């Protein structure tokens, strides 16, 4: 009986953690998208916004020739997350 109770507590805790992470993700994705758009419009000199744009472009540059493939993959992942 004690094992069952611990197992249920774990499931409840895991469900709460999953719910929390989903809420955080839904909050941060639009923030990153807006930051990228503002970085494209106003350039990399804009505080905070430019840093996000610069970091994403650095990541894509590290990938080299596969940067386009990585960008397409990101779009597919974001479209999947948007499906919810």
DADAFEN-V840796 format. One record per residue. N is the residue number from 1. RES is the residue in one letter. NEAR is the number of other ideal C-beta (glycine too) atoms within 12 Angstrom. Layout:
# DADAFEN-V840796
((N:RES:NEAR) (N:RES:NEAR))
This chain:
# DADAFEN-V840796
((1:X:7) (2:X:8) (3:X:9) (4:X:10) (5:X:11) (6:X:12) (7:X:13) (8:X:14) (9:X:14) (10:X:14) (11:X:14) (12:X:14) (13:X:14) (14:X:14) (15:X:14) (16:X:14) (17:X:14) (18:X:14) (19:X:14) (20:X:14) (21:X:14) (22:X:16) (23:X:14) (24:X:13) (25:X:19) (26:X:17) (27:X:14) (28:X:17) (29:X:22) (30:X:15) (31:X:17) (32:X:24) (33:X:23) (34:X:20) (35:X:26) (36:X:31) (37:X:17) (38:X:22) (39:X:25) (40:X:19) (41:X:15) (42:X:18) (43:X:15) (44:X:22) (45:X:14) (46:X:20) (47:X:15) (48:X:19) (49:X:25) (50:X:22) (51:X:20) (52:X:26) (53:X:28) (54:X:22) (55:X:19) (56:X:26) (57:X:21) (58:X:15) (59:X:19) (60:X:22) (61:X:16) (62:X:13) (63:X:18) (64:X:11) (65:X:10) (66:X:14) (67:X:18) (68:X:14) (69:X:14) (70:X:20) (71:X:19) (72:X:15) (73:X:17) (74:X:22) (75:X:16) (76:X:14) (77:X:15) (78:X:20) (79:X:13) (80:X:12) (81:X:18) (82:X:14) (83:X:8) (84:X:11))
